[in-house]
Amino acid sequence: MPELPEVETIKRDLNKAIIGPASTKAPDSAKASTGEPARRGKKIIGVSILWAKTVSPLSPTNFRKKIIGTKITAIERRAKMIRIKLSGSLDLLIHLKMTGQLIFKSKTGRAISGGHPQAGGLDNLPNNFTRLVFDLSDGSKIFFNDMRKFGWVRLLDDATITQLFTNHGPEPLSKDFTTIYFQSLLSRYPKRPIKQILLDQTLIAGIGNIYADESCFIAGILPTRLAGNISVLEIKKLQRAIVAVLKHSISKHGTSSRNYVRGDGSQGGFVPHLKVYGRAGEPCKVCGHPIKKTRLVGRGTHFCNHCQK
């Protein structure tokens, strides 16, 4: 599934397409109420629900009733979720899961997408994988496609969203993800493999399989190492590696590796920079030894047993 850099890229691309830049000619009344220039947005004037469970627990009828007429005011990310803020009392919260895809199609027909790539996924919309369609006031549309139907789109109030967000650990690129915090995590779970901790969204938000493997490689730590056996110096190296790898991937618009394309339809640019993920059997870019692959906590795990200890 898309991880933090991929979802962050989708958020940025869709924000640009749907919201646009801040207006420099906002009415004085708008500036007075918010202290900031008003932002452009698009109104939701229609919704087609092609798979009812996508919007569960609301019924399609209630979902339409609550959302039609609201205006999209901002698009944000938390962990691997996308929050579309609306002018009413409810906001959209979207999780792409394994095969979800968000597609924005302008009134001129230009489409941008992010999420799981599907052959012909931008053609003949809505297609067999389309679960939800939002019609916007300027003639553009947002399509939610999901091949395996694991993704969801929920309409929730702020308190519920806040609670869901609270169930996730700190963002690894935030000031809350400190070495002290990271060290405390490892001390709480000394018998867990380090990769298991990195993948636990209740402990750290947004890191998935790709970036767990890449961060462990940069830090020189085997993903199978038990947390209790990692030194304070290694913990510092891994914390810094996580931040560096995520920032680097965001700068390259994410990783396209098999299940991700960025918002303008192109592939993520981080693939050439991958050190171990998806490279089983290939020579390590540092030492030349073959990259190994094993299964850990149910996930394919890549590493170099020469560079990592």
Phi, psi and omega per residue, in radians:
M1 nan 2.734 3.060
P2 -1.005 2.424 3.126
E3 -1.852 -2.963 -3.013
L4 -0.895 -0.905 -3.115
P5 -1.083 -0.628 -3.131
E6 -1.207 -0.778 -3.133
V7 -1.205 -0.632 3.073
E8 -1.090 -0.702 3.115
T9 -1.148 -0.763 3.083
I10 -1.024 -0.808 -3.136
K11 -1.001 -0.816 -3.104
R12 -1.140 -0.758 -3.119
D13 -1.141 -0.758 -3.134
L14 -1.234 -0.627 3.093
N15 -1.051 -0.740 -3.140
K16 -1.133 -0.703 -3.083
A17 -1.325 -0.649 -3.011
I18 -1.670 -0.679 -3.095
I19 -1.662 -0.810 -3.085
G20 1.426 3.100 -3.133
P21 -1.253 2.812 3.099
A22 -1.091 2.427 3.120
S23 -1.300 2.421 3.103
T24 -1.665 -0.014 -3.128
K25 -2.156 0.821 -3.134
A26 -1.289 2.553 3.070
P27 -1.055 2.618 3.138
D28 -0.995 -0.607 -3.110
S29 -1.115 -0.658 3.124
A30 -1.175 -0.724 3.127
K31 -1.139 -0.654 -3.098
A32 -1.169 -0.624 -3.078
S33 -1.362 -0.488 -3.067
T34 -2.043 -0.317 -3.070
G35 1.389 -0.007 -3.106
E36 -2.336 2.782 3.046
P37 -1.060 2.524 3.100
A38 -1.153 2.610 3.122
R39 -1.895 2.551 3.084
R40 -1.259 2.742 3.095
G41 -2.806 3.032 3.136
K42 -2.139 2.500 -3.127
K43 -1.581 2.483 3.068
I44 -1.506 2.008 -3.072
I45 -1.907 -0.106 3.117
G46 -2.894 2.686 3.120
V47 -2.450 2.272 3.018
S48 -1.955 2.087 -3.117
I49 -1.867 1.906 -3.049
L50 -1.714 -0.196 3.055
W51 -2.483 1.821 -2.967
A52 -1.009 -0.616 -3.076
K53 -1.165 -0.324 3.111
T54 -1.036 -0.621 -3.082
V55 -1.819 0.158 3.099
S56 -1.040 2.512 0.270
P57 -1.548 -0.054 3.070
L58 -1.245 2.576 3.002
S59 -1.338 2.728 3.087
P60 -0.936 -0.681 -3.126
T61 -1.111 -0.821 3.138
N62 -1.182 -0.639 3.123
F63 -1.058 -0.839 3.136
R64 -1.068 -0.786 -3.080
K65 -1.055 -0.678 -3.062
K66 -1.383 -0.454 -2.999
I67 -1.816 -0.515 -3.097
I68 -1.126 2.284 -3.126
G69 1.738 -0.206 3.102
T70 -1.449 2.784 -3.115
K71 -1.959 2.377 3.071
I72 -1.325 2.109 -3.060
T73 -1.898 -0.396 3.138
A74 -2.927 2.774 3.058
I75 -2.259 2.191 -3.062
E76 -2.235 2.938 3.079
R77 -2.216 2.473 2.945
R78 -2.419 2.132 -3.063
A79 0.981 -2.142 3.127
K80 -1.826 0.287 -3.113
M81 -1.837 2.644 3.071
I82 -1.963 2.220 3.094
R83 -1.867 2.111 3.051
I84 -1.785 1.910 -3.090
K85 -1.397 2.383 -3.078
L86 -2.071 2.850 -3.098
S87 -1.271 -0.327 -3.141
G88 -1.491 -2.768 -3.095
S89 -1.534 -0.095 -3.113
L90 -2.092 2.646 3.068
D91 -2.168 2.765 3.049
L92 -1.535 2.335 3.013
L93 -2.125 2.198 -3.017
I94 -2.152 2.309 3.009
H95 -2.144 2.128 -3.097
L96 -1.343 -0.323 -3.089
K97 0.887 -2.399 -3.020
M98 -1.388 -0.693 -2.977
T99 -2.248 0.312 -3.138
G100 -1.277 2.684 -3.096
Q101 -2.594 2.274 3.035
L102 -1.845 2.283 -3.119
I103 -2.240 2.196 3.019
F104 -1.826 2.195 -3.140
K105 -2.127 2.070 -3.113
S106 -1.267 2.954 -3.128
K107 -1.169 -0.315 3.102
T108 -1.512 -0.105 3.106
G109 1.764 -0.125 3.119
R110 -1.239 2.254 -3.095
A111 -2.041 2.444 2.970
I112 -2.185 2.550 -3.052
S113 -2.486 2.790 3.050
G114 -2.636 2.456 3.139
G115 2.209 -2.587 -3.090
H116 -1.265 2.151 3.131
P117 -1.288 2.409 3.110
Q118 -2.282 2.380 3.127
A119 -1.004 2.146 -3.120
G120 1.186 0.366 -3.063
G121 -1.113 -0.429 3.133
L122 -1.658 0.004 -3.092
D123 -1.671 2.576 3.007
N124 0.913 0.783 3.114
L125 -1.313 2.411 -0.089
P126 -1.252 2.549 3.140
N127 -2.053 -2.913 -3.048
N128 -1.096 -0.359 -3.104
F129 -1.739 -0.013 -3.115
T130 -1.331 2.209 -3.121
R131 -1.903 -0.398 -3.031
L132 -2.723 2.449 3.111
V133 -2.348 2.236 3.042
F134 -1.831 2.216 3.051
D135 -1.663 2.193 -3.095
L136 -1.823 2.824 -2.954
S137 -1.143 -0.371 -3.119
D138 -1.693 0.190 3.139
G139 1.628 -0.084 3.093
S140 -1.457 2.936 -3.110
K141 -2.436 2.662 2.974
I142 -2.037 2.194 3.107
F143 -1.893 2.358 2.984
F144 -1.898 1.902 3.105
N145 -1.813 2.536 -3.140
D146 -2.736 1.813 -3.056
M147 -1.062 -0.797 -3.052
R148 -1.711 -0.027 3.030
K149 1.144 0.498 3.087
F150 -1.571 -0.414 -3.098
G151 -1.252 2.864 3.133
W152 -2.538 2.722 3.095
V153 -2.270 1.989 -3.079
R154 -2.053 2.540 3.093
L155 -1.882 1.915 -2.930
L156 -2.333 2.714 3.059
D157 -1.451 2.948 -3.033
D158 -1.086 -0.680 -3.114
A159 -1.114 -0.709 -3.137
T160 -1.185 -0.740 3.127
I161 -1.128 -0.727 3.109
T162 -1.028 -0.715 3.123
Q163 -1.146 -0.740 3.095
L164 -1.073 -0.706 3.124
F165 -1.165 -0.622 3.138
T166 -1.123 -0.474 3.139
N167 -1.274 -0.088 3.094
H168 -1.835 2.656 3.094
G169 -1.264 -3.113 -3.137
P170 -1.149 2.681 3.028
E171 -1.181 2.297 -3.105
P172 -1.167 -0.238 3.090
L173 -1.779 0.155 3.135
S174 -1.668 2.926 3.132
K175 -1.201 -0.249 -3.137
D176 -1.365 -0.342 -3.132
F177 -1.540 1.363 -3.121
T178 -1.690 2.898 3.064
T179 -1.077 -0.641 3.132
I180 -1.108 -0.788 3.111
Y181 -1.080 -0.797 -3.117
F182 -1.090 -0.724 3.120
Q183 -1.108 -0.669 3.124
S184 -1.144 -0.618 3.095
L185 -1.071 -0.845 -3.083
L186 -1.148 -0.579 3.119
S187 -1.245 -0.435 3.118
R188 -1.354 -0.452 -3.074
Y189 -2.252 1.080 -3.040
P190 -1.146 -0.356 -3.090
K191 -1.666 0.010 3.136
R192 -1.579 2.461 2.976
P193 -1.058 2.518 -3.082
I194 -1.014 -0.618 -3.128
K195 -1.143 -0.612 3.109
Q196 -1.058 -0.682 3.112
I197 -1.168 -0.748 -3.118
L198 -1.114 -0.550 -3.107
L199 -1.477 -0.222 -3.081
D200 -1.353 1.883 -3.062
Q201 -1.185 -0.341 3.089
T202 -1.322 -0.248 -3.127
L203 -1.803 -0.772 3.085
I204 -2.445 2.271 -3.030
A205 -1.575 2.303 2.901
G206 1.735 -0.301 3.140
I207 -1.403 2.307 3.088
G208 -2.146 -2.770 -2.993
N209 -1.086 -0.789 -3.087
I210 -1.035 -0.924 -2.984
Y211 -1.410 -0.352 2.989
A212 -1.151 -0.834 3.121
D213 -1.084 -0.807 -3.092
E214 -1.142 -0.700 -3.131
S215 -1.168 -0.726 3.112
C216 -1.080 -0.672 3.124
F217 -1.128 -0.839 -3.122
I218 -1.027 -0.638 -3.126
A219 -1.438 -0.160 -3.138
G220 1.289 0.495 -3.077
I221 -2.053 2.256 3.072
L222 -1.151 2.364 -3.130
P223 -1.134 -0.283 3.128
T224 -1.489 -0.167 -3.118
R225 -1.056 2.408 3.063
L226 -1.286 2.460 -3.072
A227 -0.998 -0.619 -3.111
G228 -1.208 -0.225 -3.122
N229 -1.776 0.170 -3.125
I230 -1.749 2.230 -3.068
S231 -1.294 2.873 3.114
V232 -1.042 -0.721 3.123
L233 -1.097 -0.722 3.118
E234 -1.171 -0.627 3.092
I235 -1.070 -0.755 3.111
K236 -1.089 -0.743 3.139
K237 -1.111 -0.699 -3.120
L238 -1.234 -0.710 3.108
Q239 -1.043 -0.759 3.132
R240 -1.207 -0.619 3.130
A241 -1.143 -0.723 3.118
I242 -1.012 -0.864 -3.124
V243 -1.085 -0.791 -3.094
A244 -1.137 -0.764 -3.110
V245 -1.135 -0.769 -3.138
L246 -1.121 -0.759 3.122
K247 -1.110 -0.720 3.133
H248 -1.097 -0.758 -3.125
S249 -1.145 -0.722 3.105
I250 -1.058 -0.698 3.135
S251 -1.119 -0.422 3.122
K252 -1.747 0.133 3.101
H253 1.215 0.513 3.002
G254 1.543 -3.133 -3.098
T255 -1.881 2.258 -3.123
S256 -1.491 -0.155 -2.936
S257 -0.688 1.661 3.003
R258 1.167 -0.656 -3.024
N259 -2.267 0.543 3.097
Y260 -2.651 2.278 2.899
V261 -2.235 2.609 -3.054
R262 -1.425 3.080 -2.975
G263 -1.092 -0.430 3.129
D264 -1.651 0.214 3.086
G265 1.595 -0.213 3.118
S266 -1.459 2.857 3.124
Q267 -1.370 2.651 3.063
G268 -1.053 2.558 -3.034
G269 -1.630 0.154 -3.064
F270 -1.531 -0.202 -3.067
V271 -0.937 -0.800 -3.139
P272 -1.103 -0.295 -3.088
H273 -1.680 -0.055 3.108
L274 -1.133 2.319 -3.125
K275 -1.613 -0.703 -3.074
V276 -2.273 -0.643 -3.024
Y277 -1.071 2.245 3.115
G278 1.279 0.218 -3.060
R279 -2.049 0.450 -3.130
A280 -0.951 2.273 3.135
G281 1.538 -0.299 3.108
E282 -1.451 2.731 3.141
P283 -1.217 2.455 3.053
C284 -1.052 2.399 -3.122
K285 -1.240 -0.214 -3.134
V286 -1.768 -0.877 -3.013
C287 -1.946 -0.273 3.135
G288 1.560 -0.190 3.089
H289 -1.220 2.648 -3.114
P290 -1.183 2.435 3.069
I291 -1.245 2.356 -3.128
K292 -1.730 2.751 3.060
K293 -2.385 2.361 3.066
T294 -2.428 -3.138 3.104
R295 -1.976 2.213 -3.097
L296 -2.424 2.294 -3.066
V297 0.769 0.734 3.061
G298 1.355 0.134 -3.089
R299 -2.173 2.517 3.014
G300 -1.096 2.276 -3.014
T301 -2.228 2.225 -3.041
H302 -1.965 2.470 -3.109
F303 -2.864 2.894 3.017
C304 -1.995 1.991 -3.079
N305 -1.372 0.070 3.028
H306 -1.680 -0.762 -3.117
C307 -1.465 -0.396 -3.100
Q308 -1.949 2.433 -3.105
K309 -2.182 nan nan
